[in-house]
Amino acid sequence: MTTQYGDRPTGQQPHSAPQGTATGNVLSIIAMVLGVISLLFFPIVFGVIALILAIIAKTVRHERLAVPALVVSAVGLIGGLLLGALLA
């Protein structure tokens, strides 16, 4: 910040709001774990929940691991469905 008398600094720091983005990856990690679990157990239940959590992590919370969580949950859902169809 400057004063009205020129470009001399006033000694005050500009106030910025704290950023709440990308601080925790809790939803992304839960989505990844559920995506892996959905490969073997109840892919419709665990895979869909994992996809929903990954989408929330990406759109609402802007987590860093949201894109890998989306991939893992989608692969877990589709892979679990295909594996279940092959073994049934």
N, C-alpha and C positions, 0 to 999 in steps of 0.2 A: 504494500500500500504506500501511496505517496501523499504528501501534504499539498496544500494549496500553494505552497511557496516554491514548488519545483519538484525535482525528482529525488529529493532526499527521503530515505526510508523513515517510516514512523516508528519502527520497532515492533509493530504488531504483525502477527501471523494471520493470514486469511483463514477463515473458518470454513472447514469442509465437513460435510455430513459423513459419518462413518459408513463404509461400504459393507453391506451384508451379503455380498456375493462371493461364491467360491471359497468360503471359509471352511465348510465341512462337506464331506462327500458321503454322508450317512445314507441318504436315499439311493445313491448310485451303488454303493457297496451292497446294500440289502438287495437291490435289483439284480446285481450280478450273482449273488449267492442263490437267490431264488431261480434265476435263469439256469444255473448249473444243476440245481435240484430238479428242475422241471424236465431235464433230460431223462431222468429215471423214474420219477414219481409224479403222477397227476399233472401232465404237461398243460392241460387246459386251465387248471386252477393256478398253479405256481407260475406258469409262463405269462398268463394274462396279468396277474398281480405284478410280476416283474416288469412287464411292459408299461403298465400304468405308473409304477414308481419311477421308472426311467424317464418317462415323458414329463412327469411332474418335476423331476430333478433337472431336466433340461430347460423347460419353459419357465417354471416359476422360480426355482432356486439357482439356476445358472451354475450348476456344479461342474467341475472340471472333468470328472469321470462319467458324465452323463452319456456321452456318445458311445464309449465302450460298453456301458451298461445297456444301452439300447441294442447294440449288436449282440451281446451275450444273451440277453433275454429273448430276442427274436430267434436266434439260433437254437436256444434251449426249447422254445415253444415249438418251432417247426421240426427240429430234430427229435424232440420227444414224441411228437405226433407221428412222425415217420417211423421211428423205432417201435412205437406201440403198434402201428399198423403192420409192420413186418413180423413182429413176434406174436401177433394175435392169430 
